[in-house]
Amino acid sequence: MPAASTRTAYPLADVHRLIEPGPVLLVSTHDGRRANLMTNGFNMPVAHGGLIALIVGPWDHSHAALEATGECVLAIPSVDLAERVVDVGNCSGRDVDKWERFGFTPVPAAEVAAPLVGECFANIECTVADDRLAADHHLWILRAERAWIDPPRRGAGEFHHRGDGTFSANAATLDLRHRMTKWRHLTD
Ligand SMILES: Cc1cc2nc3c(=O)[nH]c(=O)nc-3n(C[C@H](O)[C@H](O)[C@H](O)COP(=O)(O)O)c2cc1C
C-alpha cells in the first residue's frame, strides 16, 4: 500500500469506466455531524459522463445522510482492502466510527461534505440527480461532480460481490478494442 497520495483529477467524461466493471464500492456520507462509510455492491453506470445508479436502502444509516444532504462520495477499493470493506458492510455508523475502527482515512473532498477515502484508488464526488425511484426501489441516480484517481493504489484492481459473501477479483484483461468497430470513440 503506497503511503503518500498521488491522487489526481480524473475526467468526468470517463467516470463510467470506473463503474462499468461492477466494483464493490465504499459510499462515504456526512450527515452534518460526522462522516460515515457503507459498503455497496448494487451499482451501475447509467450514462457516459458520470450518471450512476446506486441502491442504498433505509436499513442503512447512510440512507438518512444521503437523503438529507443529496451528496456522497463513491470510493473504489482495490482487492487488498476486501476484508476491511466487507467488515464496513457488517456494522452500522449508528454504533461505530467505521473510519477509525477499520483504518480508513477521511480526506476532504472538493465539492461535497462527505470525505474521500484515502486508501481507495478512485473517488467520485456525487450529488443526487434523481431520487424518483428512491422510495419504491431505494434507487438513487447520482451525478459525478468531481472524480479522482490514485494509480499506485489500484494494485490488483477492484473486486466484485457474487451476492453470497463470495467475491471475485479481476483476472486477465481481454483487449478486444479492435472489435469495437461501431464504438471506436470509446476505445481511445
Ligand atoms: C458486500 C456487501 C455489499 C452490500 N451492498 C449493499 C448495497 O448495494 N446496498 C445497500 O443498501 N446495502 C448494501 N450492503 C449493506 C450495507 O453495507 C450495510 O447495511 C451497512 O451496515 C450499512 O452501514 P450504515 O448503517 O453505517 O449505513 C452491502 C454489504 C456488503 C457486505
The ligand as an ORCA input file, in Angstrom:
! r2SCAN-3c Opt
* xyz 0 1
  C     -20.564     -6.946      0.111
  C     -21.683     -6.062      0.585
  C     -22.457     -5.393     -0.349
  C     -23.507     -4.566      0.065
  N     -24.253     -3.908     -0.876
  C     -25.241     -3.074     -0.473
  C     -25.992     -2.343     -1.440
  O     -25.768     -2.436     -2.638
  N     -26.968     -1.512     -0.982
  C     -27.257     -1.373      0.359
  O     -28.154     -0.597      0.715
  N     -26.562     -2.060      1.296
  C     -25.562     -2.888      0.900
  N     -24.832     -3.571      1.820
  C     -25.185     -3.437      3.248
  C     -24.624     -2.196      3.922
  O     -23.265     -2.000      3.625
  C     -24.812     -2.398      5.438
  O     -26.224     -2.375      5.713
  C     -24.065     -1.415      6.298
  O     -24.078     -1.920      7.618
  C     -24.680     -0.033      6.270
  O     -23.918      0.810      7.086
  P     -24.548      2.105      7.758
  O     -25.705      1.652      8.622
  O     -23.432      2.704      8.544
  O     -25.019      2.987      6.625
  C     -23.784     -4.409      1.448
  C     -22.988     -5.068      2.398
  C     -21.957     -5.903      1.966
  C     -21.113     -6.613      2.988
*
